Amino acid sequence: MTFRARHLLGIEPLHPTEITELLDTAQHYAELNRQGRAPRDVLAGLTQINMFFENSTRTQASFEIAGKRLGADVMNMAMQASSVKKGETLIDTALTLNAMRPDLLVVRHPNSGAVDLLAQKVNCSVLNAGDGRHEHPTQALLDALTIRRAKGRLHRLSIAICGDIAHSRVARSNIMLLGKMENRIRLIAPPTLMPSGVAEFGVEVFDDMEEGLRDVDVVMMLRLQKERMDGGFIPSEREYFHRYGLDAAKLAHAKPDAIVMHPGPMNRGVEIDGTIADDINRSVIQEQVEMGVAVRMAAMDLLARNARAARQETGVMA
């Protein structure tokens, strides 16, 4: 194994060989899932706690299904009714959970860096399910697996990431992962939705969809993160769709076999035309959801292996 991490907190610390091992393991699980042959003993006897301080449908359900398919005892904490709402700090919550000795902790939090802080206070493996504007590593990994399956490779592709780049942790994680795997990345957004310091990302920047999409292999659309906006970033949703929403006319500038992606949830008629989203010849949006389960199975499997290896080494040394 080349993947030796204790936690999965972000893409930034991962080496390309670690990314490849994660994707290879996920590919194996994707095949087993389609055959209905997921091994129920991989996480047998282990406890997985899902702590989602932000609402989520795809990510939380995906982690829950992934854990159960591998045989873990899965607990979903209702954070809206937890002690955090009564004034308990995140660290005190972490210490309380740590005393219960879970093996895997899946955390989604609205504040950047909160998951990393929590990982420093617990003895189990922590998986970042999205923290503020920082990172969403398993989303980037599932996107990468979807691209690799559709294109047969994950290097030297031209990939356009379009929309609300400034507020998107998905964009941040994808920029890092796809850059590590030697792809050409284009960011397309209005200036108000482009992050500051974007020139340091090693990407090409466009504010015109037709120019930015020219001859790309992959078109990745992003949701408008309205909950993270504190001002008027766009004139109107109608105007935004006219200029930056993906429709057939704009997509025609990409390669004829270009695939269309979206991390969800989609705002049809705002970020993407419904006909494009449902086009089985171009859209891989539903496969992204499917690959999410496989990637999260792979991540928890590899982290659990590392934890077992660490315990055995400690036992030998003791």
N, C-alpha and C positions, 0 to 999 in steps of 0.2 A: 504493500500500500504506500502511495505517495501522499495521501490525504491524512495528515497527522493531527489536525486541529482538535482542540477540546470543545470549542464552540463554533457556530456558524453565525457570525455577527455582521459580516459584510463581504463584498467581493474584493475590496481593496487589498486585504492581506493574502489573498489566494494566488498561488503560482499557476501558470497555464497547465502544468501537469496535474495539479489538484483539481482544477476545473474539468479537465478531460476525464479524470477518474470518477468524479461525481456524475458527469454526463454518461459515461459508459455504464455505470451502475444503474442509473436511472433508465437507460435504454433497456437494460435487462429486465427491470421491473415493469416497464411499459409493455414488453412482450408477454410477461407472465400475467399481467393484469388483463390483457386482451384474451388470454387463454383461460382466465378464471383460476389461475394456479399460484396465486400469491402465497409465499411461505409463511404460515401463521406462527412459526416458532422463533423468528428472528429477534423479536422484542418481547418474547414470552417472559413473564415475571417482572417486566419493567413498567414503571409508572410514568405516564406522559401527562403533564398539566398544560392546558392551553389558557393563557391569560391575554385576553383581547380588550385593551383599554379603549380601542376604537372599534366601531362596528365593521364587520366584514362578513361577506357571504362565501365567496370563492375560497379565500385563503383559509379561513377557520374550518370550513367543511372539508377542504382538501387535506389539511393537517390531521383532522379527526379520522377521516377515512384511511389515510396513509398509516397512522398508528394502529388502527384496528386491523387493517389487512396484515400487518406484521405481528399481531398478537399482543400489543401493549395494552395495559389498563389505562384508558384515556379518561381524563376528567376535564370538563370545560368549566372554568370559573366564570360566574356572572359578575364581572367587574363593576357593572352599574349598581349592584347591590352589595358590593364588598365593603370591607373596612376602610378602603381608600376613600370612599365617599363619606366616611365618618371622621376623616381627618388623619388617618394613618399614612405615614410616609411610604414611598415606594421601597425604601431600604428595609423598613420594619416588616412590610409585606413579604419581601424577599427572605428575610431571616425567619419569619414564621413558616413559610413554605419549605425553606431549607431544613427546618427541624422535622418536617414530615418525610424527608429523604426521598424526593422524587428522583427520577433518572434523566428525564428530558423535560425541559421547560420551554414552551413556545410562547413568545411575547410579541404583541403588537402594541405600540405606544405612540401617542401624538407628539411626544417631545424627542428631538434628535439627541442621541447619546444615552437615553434612558435604559435601553436594553444592555448596552455595554456596562453601565454602572451596576445594573442588577447582576450581570454575569460575574462581576468581581466579588459579589457577596454570597454566592451559592456554590455548592460543591458539585452540582449536576451540570450536564451539558445544556447550553442555552442556544436556541435558534431564533434569529431575528425575523419576525413576520412583518416587519415594516416599522421604522421609527422616524416620526416627523418627516422632514425633508431629506433625511440622511441616506438610508439605504433600504432596499427590499431585495435581499440576495436570492431568495428562492424564486422570485418572479423573474429575475434576470437569467437564472439557470434554466427555468422552464422555457423561457423565450429562446435561449440558446439551443436547447434540445429540439424544440420545434423547428427552428431554422435548419439545424443539422439534418434532421429527418427529411425536411422538404427539399433541401439543396444538396444533400450528400456530403456537405463539408461545413466547417465553421471558420474559415479563414479566407482572406482575399475576396470578400464580398463587399458590395456597395450597399450600405444600409442607411435608410433615412428614418430618423426619429422626429415625429411631427406633432406640434401642439404646445401644450403647457409644459415646457421644459423647466421653467423657473421653479415651479412648485412640486415637481415630480421626483420622488425617490426612485421610482421605476426607471426613469431616464438616467439618473445618476448611476445606478447599479449597472444598467445596460451599457452605458458609455464605457465604464471601466472594464466590464467583462469582454465586450466585443473588441475594445481596443487591445486588450491583452492577447486576444486571439488573431490579431493582425488583420482586422477588417477596416474598411474605409467608412467612416461615420459622418453623416450629414445631419445637422440639426436644422429644422425648419420651423419657424415660429415668428409671430409679430415681435417687434423689439421689446414690447412691454412684458412678454412672457419668455424672454431669453435671460438666463441667469447672468449676473455680473461676472467678469473674469472668464467668460466662455472661451476666449482665445487660448487660454492655458490648458484646455481639455484635449488638445490635439485633434480637433474636429473641424469640418467645414461648416460655415454658418450661412444660412439663407433666410430671407424674409419673403421669398416668392416661391409658392408651391411648385409651379410648373418648372422653374429652373432647378429647384432643389431635387425634384423627383426624376430628373432626366437620367435614364439608363440605370436606375438603381435595381438591385435584386430583391430587396426587402423594404416594405413600407410599414413602419410601426407607428400607429396613431396613439395618441395619449388623451386621457380624459381631462377636461377642464376641472382643475381642483378648486372649485368655488369655495369650499370650506376653509381653504388656506389663503384666500384672497381678502385683502382688507381695503380694497379700493376698486376703481373702474379700470380693469385691465383690458377690456374689450368694449367696443362701442355698443354691440348687441349680439345676441346669439345668431341672429339672421345674417348679420354682416360677417361674423366670424366664419360661418359655414360657407358663405360665398367666397371668401378669400382663402380659408385654411381647412375647410371640411373636405374630406376625401370623397370625390365622386368619379364617375366614369371618365369625364373629360380630363381631370387632373391625373388620374391613374394611367391614362394612355401615354403619358410622358415617361413612365417607368418601363422597364423591359417587359416584353410580352408575357414572360413567365414569372414576373415578380409576384411574391406572396404578400398578403395583407394581414397585419396583426393588430391586436388591441388587447391591453391587459384587463379591460373591463373594470367596472360596469360601463357600458357604452351609452352615450347620449346620441341616439340616432337623429340625424338631421342637424346635428351641431358639429360633431367631430367626424362623422362618417355617414354616408348615405346607406340606408338599410339594404338596398339592393346589392351594394358592394360587400357589406358585412355578411350577407347570406349567400354569396356566390361561392359554391363549392369548388369551383375551379381556381379561385384566387385566394379566398379567405381561409386562414388556418386558425381562426379565433377559437373554435370549439376544440381543436386539437391542443391548443395552449392550455385549456382547462384540464383536458385529459392528462397532459404531460405534467401538470402541476402535482397530481397525486404521485406519479412515478418519481419525480425529483424529490419530493418531500420524504418518500419512502427511502430513497437512496441516502439523503442527508442524515436521517435518523439512524439508519443502519450503520453508516460509516462512523458517526459520532459514538454510537453504542459500542462498536468494535474498539475504538480508541480508548473508551472508558474502561472496558474490560481489560485491555492490554496494560493500561496504567495501573489498575488494581493488582494485576498479577505481578507486575514488575515491583510494585511496592511491597507485596507479600513476600517475594523472593528476597528483596533487600532487607526486610525486617527479620 
